Amino acid sequence: MLIQEDLSIQEKLEILSDAAKYDVACTSSGVDRKGKAGMLGNTVAAGLCHSFAGDGRCISLLKILFTNQCIYDCKYCINRCSNDVVRTSFTPDEVCTLTMEFYRRNYIEGLFLSSGILYSADYTMDLIYQTLKRLREVCRFNGYIHVKAIPGADPVLIEKVGFLADRMSINLELPTADGLKKLAPGKSRSKILAPMRQIQRGITANKYELMEYKRTPSFVPAGQSTQMIVGATPENDYQMMMVAEALYQNYDLKRVFYSAFVPVNQDSSLPALPGGPPLLREHRLYQADWLLRFYGFRAEELLDEDHTDFNPLVDPKCSWALAHLEFFPVEVNTADYEALLRIPGVGVTSARRILAARRSGRLHIENLRKLGVVMKRAQYFLTASGKAADGLQFTPDSLLRSLIAMERPLLPQQPMEQLSLFEPSAV
C-alpha cells in the first residue's frame, strides 16, 4: 500500500470523509465552554449546533480519518490493509486548515477525528497529538473536538491528547473477545480496554484537581464513549446489553454506540445479510441503551438467557411492560419517579412534570397529555385518580397487536445508509 502524496486537500477530504462514515460520532458535546478572547469557537453541553452546507445538508461535525492507511486486516473494515483502495493521509496542517475554514463558514461546530493505524500506534497517536496541539495553541480553536484514542499507543501520548480533546473514544469493535479474535486478529481486548481504563482514571483524578485548583486544565471533560458493531458476529442482544451495562458501570462511559454491520468486503468469515444491514436491530439496541442510562432498567430485566433478542416489532420498554403486566396499572397520583418511568409513553420529562403537577392537586386522565405523556401507549398501563381511559378494553394479545400497529409507521420503510459529504442530494 502506498500513500498518494500528490492529491489535493479536496481530494483527500473526499476520500477520508467517506472512509470515516462507518465510525459513529457523538452529536452532542456534553461540555460547556464559553468563548474566549483571542480564540475561535465555544461548546454547549446541550448539543452541537446544526448548520447547513452549500448542498443543503445538515452538518454538526467535520468527521474525517487522519489516514485510511492501516496495518490491521480487520475483515469487516473497508480500510483493512488487504483491500486495494486509494490510500492517503492528511498532515496536521491540513486538518487544521479544514477545521478552521469549515468552522468560519458555519458548516461545522466541531471536529471528529479518527484514523487508521499508520506504521504504528505510537506514530499515529503522535500525529493526532500534533494536530490537536496546533488547533488549540496555534489556530486558537476553542470549539468541540472528539478524537479516537489508538489502542496500544503510549499512555503518555494518550494523556497529552486528553488535555486537548473534549471527548475521547476507543472502539470496542465487537462485543466479545472471541468475535474480535475471529474478525480482527491483529487487535486484542486488553489493548482496547487499557486506554479506556487510563482515560477513566484520568477523568476522575482531574475532577478532584479541578475542585482544588480551579485553573487546572480539563482532561476529556465530555467523557469517553465506544462503539460496537451489530451483526458481524453471532452475539445476541442480551450479550450486547450485558457488555454495554458493564462498560457503563466499570468504565464510566458516557455512551455506547451501536453500528449496524455493513458488508463492504467479500469474506467467507463475514455473515450474509440478505435483508441488508440490521438497522432495525441497531435501533432497538439504542432504545434499550436509553433505558439503561436514563430509566433505571438493568440489562437482565430487559432480556435473559431464555429471551435473548428484542422483538423487532415493539420497542423494548413496551416489550418489558407486556411481560410484566402484573406491575400495571400504575396510579400516577401516588407512584414514585422510578415507577412512572416504567410506564410506556412516559419519559423522563413527563415523569418529572407529573411529580411537579400533582403537588398542586390530583391529576386526571385528561391532564396527562398536556404534561407530555404519549397517551396512545400509556393509556393501557396507568390510572389517574383511580380511573383508566374511557372505553378501554384489551387482552394481552390485542394489546400487543395495538402496540405493533402504533409503531409500524414510525419504523424505516426502506433501507437507509449514512450519507457522504460528496454524494449528490436526492431530488
C-alpha positions as a printed NumPy array, in Angstrom:
array([[  0.   ,   0.   ,   0.   ],
       [  1.327,   3.39 ,  -0.975],
       [  0.004,   6.711,   0.281],
       [ -0.876,   9.041,  -2.571],
       [  1.22 ,  12.145,  -1.956],
       [  0.079,  14.205,  -4.935],
       [ -3.598,  14.586,  -4.017],
       [ -5.141,  17.969,  -3.31 ],
       [ -6.672,  18.674,   0.083],
       [-10.134,  18.496,  -1.566],
       [ -9.36 ,  15.042,  -2.991],
       [ -8.059,  13.88 ,   0.379],
       [-11.204,  15.206,   2.044],
       [-13.433,  13.231,  -0.307],
       [-11.533,  10.018,   0.409],
       [-11.056,  10.418,   4.154],
       [-14.542,  11.74 ,   4.972],
       [-16.089,   8.835,   3.063],
       [-13.773,   6.379,   4.836],
       [-14.935,   7.748,   8.214],
       [-18.663,   7.282,   7.659],
       [-18.815,   3.907,   9.416],
       [-17.275,   5.358,  12.578],
       [-20.178,   6.627,  14.682],
       [-19.733,  10.126,  16.12 ],
       [-21.339,  11.735,  19.119],
       [-23.532,  14.629,  18.021],
       [-23.897,  16.222,  21.446],
       [-20.941,  17.817,  23.125],
       [-21.664,  17.142,  26.789],
       [-19.465,  20.039,  27.808],
       [-19.959,  23.78 ,  28.315],
       [-17.155,  26.127,  27.345],
       [-17.695,  29.8  ,  26.682],
       [-15.849,  31.75 ,  24.028],
       [-12.501,  33.218,  24.994],
       [-10.825,  36.391,  23.826],
       [ -8.368,  35.616,  21.063],
       [ -9.866,  32.181,  20.374],
       [-12.477,  30.956,  17.922],
       [-15.425,  28.82 ,  18.992],
       [-17.235,  27.511,  22.043],
       [-19.234,  24.453,  23.068],
       [-22.691,  23.981,  24.578],
       [-23.455,  20.919,  26.705],
       [-26.979,  20.52 ,  25.341],
       [-25.655,  19.651,  21.913],
       [-23.727,  20.769,  18.911],
       [-25.42 ,  23.452,  16.857],
       [-26.542,  22.175,  13.478],
       [-25.811,  24.191,  10.389],
       [-26.136,  23.633,   6.652],
       [-23.544,  23.082,   3.976],
       [-23.808,  24.517,   0.484],
       [-25.644,  21.427,  -0.78 ],
       [-28.302,  21.811,   1.929],
       [-27.095,  19.051,   4.242],
       [-27.087,  19.47 ,   7.988],
       [-23.558,  19.086,   9.379],
       [-22.547,  19.227,  13.028],
       [-19.074,  17.693,  12.981],
       [-16.358,  17.51 ,  10.398],
       [-15.923,  13.727,  10.592],
       [-12.739,  12.503,   8.952],
       [ -9.966,   9.947,   9.235],
       [ -6.464,  11.274,   9.588],
       [ -5.456,   8.429,   7.285],
       [ -7.124,   5.409,   5.703],
       [ -3.796,   3.583,   5.701],
       [ -3.858,   0.765,   8.272],
       [ -1.559,  -2.   ,   9.437],
       [ -4.502,  -4.186,  10.526],
       [ -6.548,  -6.557,   8.393],
       [ -9.93 ,  -6.432,  10.175],
       [-12.257,  -8.431,   7.955],
       [-15.222,  -6.029,   8.299],
       [-13.314,  -2.8  ,   7.624],
       [-13.131,  -1.043,   4.259],
       [ -9.693,   0.299,   5.221],
       [ -8.107,  -3.085,   6.022],
       [ -4.6  ,  -3.483,   4.721],
       [ -5.512,  -6.22 ,   2.221],
       [ -8.031,  -4.033,   0.374],
       [ -6.98 ,  -2.42 ,  -2.886],
       [ -8.146,   1.152,  -2.283],
       [ -6.557,   4.556,  -2.773],
       [ -4.601,   5.401,   0.379],
       [ -3.926,   8.89 ,   1.556],
       [ -3.253,  10.865,   4.691],
       [ -3.74 ,  14.392,   5.921],
       [ -0.983,  16.374,   7.526],
       [ -1.646,  18.139,  10.849],
       [ -1.683,  21.472,   8.986],
       [ -4.301,  20.212,   6.528],
       [ -6.649,  19.049,   9.282],
       [ -6.264,  22.43 ,  10.985],
       [ -6.966,  24.277,   7.744],
       [-10.108,  22.251,   7.033],
       [-11.429,  22.618,  10.574],
       [-10.887,  26.366,  10.74 ],
       [-12.235,  27.071,   7.267],
       [-15.319,  24.876,   7.762],
       [-15.947,  26.487,  11.15 ],
       [-15.642,  30.028,   9.797],
       [-18.219,  29.171,   7.127],
       [-20.592,  27.834,   9.785],
       [-20.534,  24.345,   8.257],
       [-19.49 ,  22.661,  11.491],
       [-19.485,  23.118,  15.227],
       [-16.577,  20.808,  15.897],
       [-14.196,  18.09 ,  14.725],
       [-14.451,  14.296,  14.951],
       [-11.034,  12.836,  14.159],
       [-10.422,   9.118,  13.837],
       [ -7.693,   7.274,  11.994],
       [ -6.344,   4.08 ,  10.589],
       [ -3.011,   2.961,  12.002],
       [ -0.166,   4.487,  10.032],
       [  3.066,   2.498,  10.656],
       [  2.38 ,   2.048,  14.397],
       [  0.   ,   3.062,  17.172],
       [  2.537,   5.493,  18.644],
       [  3.307,   7.115,  15.299],
       [ -0.385,   7.667,  14.571],
       [ -1.221,   8.896,  18.075],
       [  1.639,  11.372,  17.905],
       [  0.311,  12.78 ,  14.604],
       [ -3.116,  13.206,  16.203],
       [ -1.491,  14.948,  19.175],
       [  0.416,  17.32 ,  16.882],
       [ -2.842,  18.118,  15.072],
       [ -4.811,  18.919,  18.232],
       [ -1.949,  20.888,  19.732],
       [ -1.737,  23.042,  16.627],
       [ -5.526,  23.518,  16.531],
       [ -5.683,  24.647,  20.144],
       [ -2.477,  26.618,  20.52 ],
       [ -1.677,  27.985,  17.052],
       [ -5.11 ,  28.219,  15.413],
       [ -6.705,  29.096,  18.78 ],
       [ -9.666,  26.803,  18.125],
       [-11.907,  26.662,  21.197],
       [-14.668,  24.517,  19.674],
       [-15.552,  20.885,  20.265],
       [-13.112,  18.089,  19.447],
       [-13.878,  14.372,  19.62 ],
       [-10.873,  12.181,  18.926],
       [-10.204,   8.467,  18.796],
       [ -7.552,   7.055,  21.084],
       [ -5.38 ,   4.446,  19.388],
       [ -5.207,   1.112,  21.276],
       [ -1.627,   0.178,  22.022],
       [ -0.348,   3.764,  21.949],
       [  1.984,   5.08 ,  24.633],
       [ -0.084,   6.188,  27.678],
       [  1.89 ,   9.437,  27.74 ],
       [  0.574,  10.33 ,  24.262],
       [ -2.999,   9.437,  25.227],
       [ -2.727,  11.647,  28.301],
       [ -1.383,  14.589,  26.275],
       [ -4.231,  14.259,  23.778],
       [ -6.744,  14.021,  26.641],
       [ -5.86 ,  17.527,  27.796],
       [ -6.622,  18.892,  24.305],
       [ -9.781,  16.945,  23.371],
       [-13.306,  17.301,  24.728],
       [-14.27 ,  13.665,  24.218],
       [-12.192,  10.578,  23.519],
       [-13.34 ,   7.164,  22.396],
       [-11.843,   3.739,  21.846],
       [-13.89 ,   1.377,  19.699],
       [-14.59 ,  -1.938,  21.398],
       [-15.402,  -3.081,  17.844],
       [-17.051,  -6.408,  18.726],
       [-18.824,  -7.395,  21.942],
       [-16.751, -10.48 ,  22.792],
       [-13.083, -11.413,  22.721],
       [-13.917, -14.43 ,  20.546],
       [-15.532, -12.216,  17.91 ],
       [-12.564,  -9.874,  17.964],
       [-10.133, -12.767,  17.562],
       [-12.084, -14.087,  14.584],
       [-12.621, -10.859,  12.635],
       [ -9.863,  -8.543,  13.907],
       [ -6.93 , -10.86 ,  14.676],
       [ -4.448,  -8.001,  14.985],
       [ -6.381,  -6.425,  17.876],
       [ -6.912,  -7.626,  21.428],
       [ -9.437,  -6.83 ,  24.132],
       [ -6.655,  -5.969,  26.6  ],
       [ -5.161,  -3.333,  24.279],
       [ -8.589,  -1.774,  23.81 ],
       [ -9.534,  -1.743,  27.496],
       [ -6.169,  -0.419,  28.74 ],
       [ -6.546,   3.131,  27.324],
       [-10.243,   3.066,  28.28 ],
       [ -9.222,   2.48 ,  31.904],
       [ -6.497,   5.117,  31.656],
       [ -8.966,   7.721,  30.413],
       [-11.475,   6.8  ,  33.13 ],
       [ -8.864,   7.218,  35.865],
       [ -7.582,  10.422,  34.301],
       [-11.069,  11.944,  34.248],
       [-11.647,  11.016,  37.902],
       [ -8.299,  12.403,  39.037],
       [ -8.807,  15.584,  37.044],
       [-12.169,  16.243,  38.714],
       [-10.508,  16.316,  42.128],
       [ -7.722,  18.562,  40.808],
       [-10.284,  20.971,  39.375],
       [-12.031,  21.145,  42.742],
       [ -8.784,  22.057,  44.463],
       [ -7.029,  24.051,  41.759],
       [ -9.576,  25.973,  39.696],
       [ -7.231,  26.71 ,  36.784],
       [ -6.109,  23.116,  36.195],
       [ -6.55 ,  22.081,  32.526],
       [ -9.546,  19.825,  31.924],
       [ -8.927,  16.207,  30.927],
       [-11.519,  14.8  ,  28.496],
       [-14.278,  16.957,  30.059],
       [-17.074,  15.432,  27.935],
       [-16.125,  11.882,  28.916],
       [-15.436,   8.864,  26.75 ],
       [-17.5  ,   6.613,  24.519],
       [-17.134,   3.441,  22.477],
       [-18.719,   1.645,  19.535],
       [-19.804,  -1.951,  18.917],
       [-20.632,  -3.436,  15.536],
       [-24.05 ,  -5.101,  15.413],
       [-24.498,  -8.285,  13.408],
       [-20.963,  -9.062,  12.244],
       [-20.636, -11.846,  14.838],
       [-23.252, -14.186,  16.358],
       [-23.686, -12.427,  19.728],
       [-27.329, -11.847,  20.656],
       [-28.939,  -8.696,  22.032],
       [-28.712,  -9.973,  25.612],
       [-24.938, -10.353,  25.331],
       [-24.591,  -6.878,  23.795],
       [-26.684,  -5.293,  26.546],
       [-24.7  ,  -7.051,  29.266],
       [-21.437,  -5.789,  27.731],
       [-22.817,  -2.237,  27.451],
       [-24.019,  -2.285,  31.058],
       [-20.614,  -3.49 ,  32.252],
       [-18.894,  -0.698,  30.322],
       [-21.156,   1.924,  31.887],
       [-20.61 ,   0.534,  35.385],
       [-16.902,  -0.291,  35.21 ],
       [-15.526,   2.382,  32.874],
       [-17.942,   5.299,  33.425],
       [-18.623,   5.637,  29.709],
       [-20.921,   8.405,  28.519],
       [-22.204,   6.491,  25.5  ],
       [-22.034,   3.126,  23.847],
       [-22.742,   3.468,  20.139],
       [-24.136,   0.625,  18.042],
       [-23.258,   0.393,  14.363],
       [-25.185,  -1.978,  12.102],
       [-22.768,  -4.176,  10.189],
       [-22.445,  -3.127,   6.554],
       [-20.83 ,  -5.781,   4.333],
       [-18.241,  -3.723,   2.467],
       [-15.846,  -6.66 ,   1.967],
       [-16.186, -10.117,   0.441],
       [-15.023, -12.59 ,   3.084],
       [-16.208, -16.09 ,   3.968],
       [-15.989, -15.328,   7.692],
       [-18.497, -12.471,   7.421],
       [-22.24 , -13.142,   7.634],
       [-24.53 , -12.965,   4.62 ],
       [-27.184, -10.296,   5.048],
       [-29.974, -10.985,   2.554],
       [-32.143,  -8.366,   4.234],
       [-29.402,  -5.721,   4.307],
       [-27.693,  -4.194,   7.372],
       [-29.553,  -4.895,  10.657],
       [-30.72 ,  -1.298,  11.074],
       [-33.89 ,  -2.163,  12.98 ],
       [-31.878,  -4.258,  15.425],
       [-29.485,  -1.331,  15.856],
       [-32.496,   0.901,  16.545],
       [-33.812,  -1.437,  19.27 ],
       [-30.388,  -1.596,  20.909],
       [-30.249,   2.198,  21.064],
       [-33.716,   2.279,  22.657],
       [-32.653,  -0.314,  25.217],
       [-29.431,   1.569,  25.885],
       [-31.516,   4.654,  26.667],
       [-33.458,   2.581,  29.226],
       [-30.177,   1.557,  30.897],
       [-28.842,   5.096,  31.1  ],
       [-31.913,   7.148,  31.999],
       [-34.795,   4.893,  33.054],
       [-33.236,   2.739,  35.745],
       [-33.552,  -0.558,  33.888],
       [-30.978,  -3.332,  34.125],
       [-29.94 ,  -5.438,  31.168],
       [-31.181,  -8.621,  32.871],
       [-34.647,  -7.084,  33.206],
       [-34.947,  -6.408,  29.502],
       [-33.6  ,  -9.763,  28.296],
       [-32.381, -13.03 ,  29.769],
       [-30.94 , -16.356,  28.68 ],
       [-34.398, -17.602,  27.701],
       [-35.285, -14.416,  25.784],
       [-32.058, -13.303,  24.153],
       [-33.233, -10.85 ,  21.471],
       [-35.569,  -7.885,  21.331],
       [-38.864,  -8.115,  19.48 ],
       [-38.171,  -6.093,  16.315],
       [-41.84 ,  -5.044,  16.078],
       [-42.159,  -3.434,  19.536],
       [-39.828,  -1.102,  21.419],
       [-38.008,  -2.665,  24.418],
       [-39.928,  -0.722,  27.04 ],
       [-43.27 ,  -1.931,  25.678],
       [-41.873,  -5.464,  25.483],
       [-40.914,  -5.291,  29.15 ],
       [-44.352,  -3.941,  30.075],
       [-46.115,  -6.732,  28.178],
       [-44.033,  -9.303,  30.057],
       [-44.815,  -7.659,  33.418],
       [-48.496,  -6.794,  33.261],
       [-48.713,  -7.555,  36.992],
       [-46.849,  -4.267,  37.575],
       [-49.674,  -2.294,  35.961],
       [-51.761,  -0.194,  36.034],
       [-49.654,   2.444,  37.772],
       [-51.575,   5.183,  39.608],
       [-49.922,   8.434,  38.555],
       [-51.   ,  10.335,  41.699],
       [-49.13 ,   8.038,  44.083],
       [-46.388,   6.299,  42.074],
       [-42.78 ,   7.278,  42.69 ],
       [-40.477,   8.555,  39.954],
       [-38.987,   5.115,  39.23 ],
       [-42.44 ,   3.545,  38.79 ],
       [-43.586,   6.353,  36.488],
       [-40.569,   5.755,  34.243],
       [-41.687,   2.162,  33.754],
       [-44.894,   3.25 ,  32.016],
       [-44.675,   3.107,  28.198],
       [-45.375,   6.588,  26.866],
       [-43.947,   8.31 ,  29.958],
       [-40.454,   9.741,  29.598],
       [-38.025,  11.472,  31.917],
       [-39.519,  14.911,  31.253],
       [-43.172,  13.878,  31.551],
       [-42.452,  11.893,  34.744],
       [-40.928,  14.979,  36.344],
       [-43.857,  17.071,  35.196],
       [-46.286,  14.615,  36.78 ],
       [-44.431,  14.821,  40.106],
       [-44.479,  18.625,  39.975],
       [-48.12 ,  18.926,  38.843],
       [-49.601,  16.621,  41.459],
       [-48.248,  18.823,  44.245],
       [-50.951,  21.304,  43.248],
       [-53.81 ,  18.802,  43.113],
       [-54.899,  15.386,  41.928],
       [-54.33 ,  14.549,  38.293],
       [-56.967,  13.133,  35.977],
       [-56.647,  11.307,  32.66 ],
       [-57.394,  14.45 ,  30.669],
       [-54.441,  16.248,  32.339],
       [-51.767,  13.795,  31.278],
       [-51.481,  14.61 ,  27.594],
       [-50.698,  18.239,  28.453],
       [-47.826,  17.012,  30.63 ],
       [-46.23 ,  15.275,  27.649],
       [-47.499,  11.733,  28.235],
       [-47.953,   9.774,  24.98 ],
       [-51.441,   8.557,  25.823],
       [-51.877,   6.232,  22.858],
       [-49.304,   3.986,  24.57 ],
       [-49.612,   4.994,  28.201],
       [-53.405,   4.596,  28.456],
       [-53.06 ,   0.813,  28.739],
       [-50.677,   0.993,  31.674],
       [-51.864,   3.734,  34.033],
       [-54.731,   5.17 ,  36.004],
       [-55.313,   8.708,  37.245],
       [-57.426,   9.236,  40.369],
       [-58.314,   5.561,  40.128],
       [-59.72 ,   5.763,  36.598],
       [-58.435,   4.442,  33.284],
       [-59.157,   5.917,  29.866],
       [-62.799,   5.653,  28.831],
       [-63.88 ,   2.517,  26.992],
       [-60.513,   0.784,  27.341],
       [-60.773,  -2.978,  26.918],
       [-57.972,  -5.289,  25.861],
       [-56.301,  -8.657,  26.273],
       [-52.53 ,  -9.247,  26.245],
       [-52.77 , -10.41 ,  22.621],
       [-54.87 ,  -7.461,  21.454],
       [-52.578,  -5.081,  23.357],
       [-49.54 ,  -6.486,  21.545],
       [-51.285,  -6.05 ,  18.188],
       [-52.215,  -2.459,  19.073],
       [-48.66 ,  -1.575,  20.081],
       [-47.261,  -3.13 ,  16.893],
       [-49.76 ,  -1.185,  14.77 ],
       [-48.827,   2.069,  16.535],
       [-45.147,   1.623,  15.933],
       [-45.179,   0.418,  12.349],
       [-45.497,   3.924,  10.786],
       [-42.507,   5.098,  12.867],
       [-40.127,   2.447,  11.552],
       [-37.997,   2.861,   8.43 ],
       [-39.858,   1.63 ,   5.373],
       [-36.794,   1.325,   3.144],
       [-33.067,   0.631,   3.596],
       [-31.071,   3.555,   4.965],
       [-27.407,   4.441,   4.795],
       [-25.205,   7.192,   6.105],
       [-24.691,   9.982,   3.594],
       [-21.301,  11.035,   2.362],
       [-20.483,  14.718,   2.197],
       [-19.958,  14.398,  -1.531],
       [-22.814,  12.219,  -2.785],
       [-25.453,  14.067,  -4.829],
       [-28.587,  15.017,  -2.906],
       [-31.777,  13.129,  -3.708],
       [-34.379,  15.113,  -5.589]])
